[in-house]
Amino acid sequence: MSTNFSPTAPPVQLPSVAKPVAARTWGAPMNAPMAQWAGKRVWLIGASSGIGQACAIALARAGAQVVVSARQVQQVPNQPNIQPVAMDVTQAESVQSAVETVQRTLLQHPTGGGPLDLVVYCAGHYHPQRATNFDLADMLRHQEVNYTGALRVLDAVLPLLLAQGQGHISLVSSVAGWRGLPNGLAYGPTKAALTHLSESLYLDLQDQGIGVSVINPGFVATPLTAKNNFEMPALISPDQAATAMLKGWAQGEFDIHFPKRFTLWLKLLRLLPYRWYFGVVRRFTGL
């Protein structure tokens, strides 16, 4: 796969752009809707498989210029409008180098360069774990990939987006972060942290012209969920997940959760007192 930039060229600096903030009205979309992708510039982190790969393909087919980052870039789809940039989210130097490359790639794109329109953090690590078999190394691995990696990316891209005065950040969390679940000892807390982070980012950035959304998938058939040894209700494909994500962005949603037939029930469970919630979970999981 080839790229259209010089790896030794210095990163291009964008001028600071002050944008007027429209008055918010009750019931209006929480973000500026993104429905037309032709010519949009997207950086998607975590696209070697699963939801990230399906989303990258869907955005590229819709006309977006997509730069995808992963440790295993050889698994990134090789097709028009998708360019790979290797990156390890657990290494700060790798993230900083990648963002400089991404910036040059998008600004110097032969079909029309410009600012970064969307950053999607979809890198993830998952391994079922219970407290009866506590594994500190794996707990910390979840934290490094799922949460701290997102912080490293934000540290690199927020100055660019603030200078642009536009753009959108989307963090892929999970319904597993809504409340505690069996087998989610390592995974769930990192996703809860991403959701909390997204909420705070929204409050801080909505007046800066920068949109923020959090993606909360239910069960999606990916290499990660293949580790589960139980029947997963309302299981959907990565392509269906990507379709739901693009629909959520088109509607300007903040909380993009799917499939609704499953996630709406989980939202109701979030309202239960602990005594009732723990009882329901034990009854339906048998754990």
C-alpha positions as CSV (number, residue, x, y, z in Angstrom):
1,M,0.0,0.0,0.0
2,S,1.3,3.4,-0.9
3,T,0.9,6.8,0.7
4,N,0.9,10.3,-0.8
5,F,3.2,12.2,1.5
6,S,6.9,12.7,2.3
7,P,7.8,11.0,5.6
8,T,10.5,13.6,6.2
9,A,8.4,16.7,5.6
10,P,7.6,18.8,8.7
11,P,4.0,18.7,9.9
12,V,1.8,21.4,8.4
13,Q,0.6,24.0,10.9
14,L,-3.1,25.1,10.6
15,P,-4.1,28.6,11.4
16,S,-6.3,29.2,14.4
17,V,-9.9,29.6,13.3
18,A,-12.4,31.3,15.6
19,K,-15.9,30.0,14.9
20,P,-19.1,31.5,16.2
21,V,-21.1,29.1,18.4
22,A,-24.7,28.7,17.5
23,A,-27.3,29.0,20.3
24,R,-28.4,25.6,21.5
25,T,-32.1,24.8,21.6
26,W,-33.9,22.0,23.4
27,G,-34.3,18.9,21.3
28,A,-31.8,20.0,18.7
29,P,-29.0,17.5,17.7
30,M,-26.2,17.4,20.4
31,N,-23.6,17.6,17.6
32,A,-23.4,19.0,14.1
33,P,-24.9,16.1,12.0
34,M,-22.3,14.4,9.7
35,A,-24.2,12.8,6.9
36,Q,-22.1,13.8,3.8
37,W,-18.7,12.1,3.8
38,A,-17.4,13.0,0.4
39,G,-14.1,14.8,0.9
40,K,-14.2,14.5,4.7
41,R,-10.9,13.6,6.4
42,V,-11.0,10.9,9.1
43,W,-8.4,9.3,11.3
44,L,-9.6,6.0,12.7
45,I,-7.5,4.2,15.3
46,G,-7.9,0.5,15.7
47,A,-8.9,-0.8,12.3
48,S,-7.1,-4.1,11.8
49,S,-10.3,-6.1,12.5
50,G,-13.9,-6.0,13.9
51,I,-15.8,-2.7,14.3
52,G,-12.9,-0.5,13.4
53,Q,-12.2,-2.2,10.1
54,A,-15.9,-2.3,9.1
55,C,-16.2,1.4,9.9
56,A,-13.2,2.4,8.0
57,I,-14.5,0.6,4.9
58,A,-18.0,2.1,5.3
59,L,-16.5,5.7,5.6
60,A,-14.2,5.1,2.6
61,R,-17.1,3.8,0.5
62,A,-19.1,6.9,1.4
63,G,-16.3,9.1,0.0
64,A,-14.3,10.0,3.1
65,Q,-10.5,10.1,3.0
66,V,-9.6,7.7,5.8
67,V,-6.3,7.3,7.5
68,V,-6.3,4.2,9.7
69,S,-3.8,3.3,12.4
70,A,-3.1,0.0,14.0
71,R,-0.1,-2.0,15.2
72,Q,-0.7,-4.6,12.5
73,V,-1.2,-2.3,9.5
74,Q,-0.8,-5.3,7.2
75,Q,-4.3,-6.2,8.2
76,V,-5.7,-2.8,7.3
77,P,-8.1,-3.0,4.2
78,N,-6.2,-2.2,1.0
79,Q,-8.7,-0.2,-1.0
80,P,-9.1,3.4,-2.4
81,N,-9.5,6.2,0.1
82,I,-7.9,4.2,2.9
83,Q,-4.2,4.8,3.9
84,P,-2.4,3.0,6.7
85,V,-0.2,4.6,9.4
86,A,1.4,2.3,11.9
87,M,0.9,3.2,15.5
88,D,1.0,1.6,19.0
89,V,-1.3,3.4,21.3
90,T,0.6,2.2,24.3
91,Q,3.7,4.2,23.2
92,A,3.6,8.0,23.4
93,E,6.4,8.4,20.8
94,S,4.5,6.2,18.4
95,V,1.3,8.2,18.8
96,Q,3.1,11.6,18.4
97,S,4.9,10.4,15.3
98,A,1.6,9.0,13.8
99,V,-0.4,12.2,14.3
100,E,2.3,14.2,12.5
101,T,2.2,11.7,9.6
102,V,-1.7,11.7,9.6
103,Q,-1.7,15.5,9.5
104,R,0.6,15.6,6.5
105,T,-1.3,12.8,4.8
106,L,-4.7,14.5,5.0
107,L,-3.4,18.1,4.2
108,Q,-1.5,16.9,1.2
109,H,-4.1,14.4,-0.1
110,P,-4.1,14.5,-4.0
111,T,-7.9,14.7,-4.1
112,G,-8.1,17.7,-1.8
113,G,-6.4,18.2,1.5
114,G,-7.7,20.1,4.6
115,P,-8.3,19.9,8.3
116,L,-9.1,16.8,10.3
117,D,-12.9,16.3,10.4
118,L,-13.2,13.2,12.6
119,V,-11.1,11.2,15.0
120,V,-12.4,7.8,16.0
121,Y,-10.7,5.9,18.8
122,C,-11.6,2.2,18.4
123,A,-8.5,0.5,19.7
124,G,-9.4,-2.1,22.2
125,H,-8.3,-5.1,24.3
126,Y,-10.6,-7.6,25.9
127,H,-10.1,-10.8,27.9
128,P,-12.8,-12.1,30.3
129,Q,-11.7,-11.9,33.9
130,R,-13.2,-12.5,37.3
131,A,-11.9,-11.5,40.7
132,T,-11.5,-15.2,41.6
133,N,-8.7,-15.3,39.0
134,F,-7.3,-11.8,39.3
135,D,-4.5,-11.0,36.8
136,L,-2.9,-7.6,37.4
137,A,-0.8,-7.7,34.2
138,D,-4.0,-8.1,32.1
139,M,-5.9,-5.5,34.1
140,L,-3.1,-3.0,33.3
141,R,-3.1,-4.1,29.7
142,H,-6.8,-3.3,29.4
143,Q,-6.1,0.1,30.9
144,E,-3.1,0.9,28.6
145,V,-5.0,0.1,25.4
146,N,-8.6,1.0,26.2
147,Y,-8.2,4.1,28.2
148,T,-4.6,5.5,28.5
149,G,-4.1,5.0,24.7
150,A,-7.1,7.3,24.2
151,L,-5.6,9.9,26.4
152,R,-2.4,9.8,24.4
153,V,-4.3,10.3,21.2
154,L,-6.3,13.2,22.7
155,D,-3.0,14.8,23.9
156,A,-1.8,14.7,20.3
157,V,-5.0,15.8,18.4
158,L,-6.7,18.3,20.7
159,P,-4.3,21.1,19.9
160,L,-4.9,20.5,16.2
161,L,-8.7,20.5,16.6
162,L,-8.7,23.6,18.8
163,A,-6.6,25.4,16.3
164,Q,-9.0,24.5,13.5
165,G,-12.0,25.5,15.5
166,Q,-13.8,22.4,14.1
167,G,-13.8,18.7,14.0
168,H,-15.3,15.7,15.9
169,I,-14.0,13.2,18.4
170,S,-15.7,9.8,18.8
171,L,-14.6,7.3,21.5
172,V,-15.7,3.7,21.1
173,S,-16.8,2.6,24.6
174,S,-19.2,-0.3,25.4
175,V,-22.4,-1.1,27.2
176,A,-20.1,-3.2,29.4
177,G,-19.1,0.0,31.0
178,W,-22.6,1.0,32.1
179,R,-22.7,-1.2,35.2
180,G,-20.6,-4.0,36.6
181,L,-20.9,-7.4,35.0
182,P,-19.5,-10.9,35.5
183,N,-16.3,-11.5,33.4
184,G,-16.0,-7.7,33.0
185,L,-13.6,-7.1,35.9
186,A,-10.8,-5.8,33.6
187,Y,-12.7,-4.6,30.6
188,G,-15.8,-2.8,32.1
189,P,-14.0,-0.2,34.2
190,T,-11.9,1.0,31.2
191,K,-15.1,1.4,29.1
192,A,-16.8,3.2,32.0
193,A,-13.8,5.6,32.1
194,L,-14.2,6.2,28.3
195,T,-17.8,7.1,28.7
196,H,-17.1,9.5,31.6
197,L,-14.2,11.0,29.6
198,S,-16.5,11.6,26.6
199,E,-19.1,13.3,28.8
200,S,-16.5,15.7,30.2
201,L,-15.0,16.3,26.7
202,Y,-18.4,17.2,25.4
203,L,-19.0,19.8,28.1
204,D,-15.6,21.3,27.6
205,L,-15.5,21.3,23.7
206,Q,-19.1,22.0,22.6
207,D,-18.5,25.8,22.7
208,Q,-15.2,25.4,20.8
209,G,-16.8,24.1,17.6
210,I,-15.7,20.5,18.3
211,G,-18.2,17.7,18.4
212,V,-17.9,14.7,20.8
213,S,-19.7,11.4,20.7
214,V,-19.4,8.1,22.6
215,I,-20.1,4.8,20.8
216,N,-21.6,2.1,23.0
217,P,-22.0,-1.2,21.1
218,G,-23.7,-4.2,22.5
219,F,-22.5,-7.6,21.4
220,V,-20.7,-7.5,18.0
221,A,-19.2,-10.6,16.3
222,T,-15.5,-9.7,16.4
223,P,-12.3,-11.6,17.4
224,L,-12.6,-10.0,20.8
225,T,-16.1,-11.2,21.6
226,A,-15.2,-14.7,20.2
227,K,-13.5,-15.2,23.6
228,N,-16.8,-15.3,25.3
229,N,-18.1,-18.7,26.3
230,F,-21.7,-17.8,26.7
231,E,-24.6,-17.0,24.3
232,M,-24.5,-13.3,23.4
233,P,-28.0,-11.8,23.0
234,A,-28.8,-9.5,20.0
235,L,-25.4,-10.3,18.4
236,I,-24.8,-8.2,15.3
237,S,-22.1,-8.1,12.6
238,P,-19.3,-5.5,12.4
239,D,-21.0,-4.2,9.2
240,Q,-24.2,-3.6,11.1
241,A,-22.2,-1.8,13.8
242,A,-20.6,0.4,11.3
243,T,-24.0,1.3,9.7
244,A,-25.3,2.2,13.2
245,M,-22.3,4.4,13.8
246,L,-22.7,6.4,10.6
247,K,-26.4,6.7,11.3
248,G,-25.6,8.1,14.8
249,W,-23.1,10.7,13.4
250,A,-25.7,11.7,10.7
251,Q,-28.2,12.4,13.4
252,G,-25.8,14.4,15.5
253,E,-26.1,12.0,18.5
254,F,-23.8,12.1,21.5
255,D,-24.6,8.6,22.8
256,I,-24.6,6.2,19.8
257,H,-25.7,2.8,21.2
258,F,-26.8,-0.3,19.3
259,P,-28.6,-2.5,18.7
260,K,-31.5,-0.6,20.3
261,R,-33.5,-3.8,21.0
262,F,-30.7,-4.8,23.4
263,T,-29.2,-1.5,24.6
264,L,-32.5,0.1,25.6
265,W,-33.2,-2.7,28.1
266,L,-29.7,-2.2,29.5
267,K,-30.4,1.5,30.0
268,L,-33.4,0.5,32.1
269,L,-31.2,-1.8,34.2
270,R,-29.0,1.1,35.0
271,L,-31.8,2.7,36.9
272,L,-32.4,-0.2,39.2
273,P,-31.2,-0.1,42.9
274,Y,-28.2,-2.3,43.5
275,R,-30.1,-4.9,45.4
276,W,-32.4,-5.4,42.4
277,Y,-29.7,-5.0,39.8
278,F,-27.4,-7.7,41.3
279,G,-30.3,-10.1,41.6
280,V,-31.3,-9.6,38.0
281,V,-27.7,-10.1,36.7
282,R,-27.3,-13.3,38.8
283,R,-30.5,-14.7,37.6
284,F,-29.9,-14.2,33.9
285,T,-26.2,-15.0,33.9
286,G,-26.2,-17.8,36.4
287,L,-23.0,-16.3,37.9
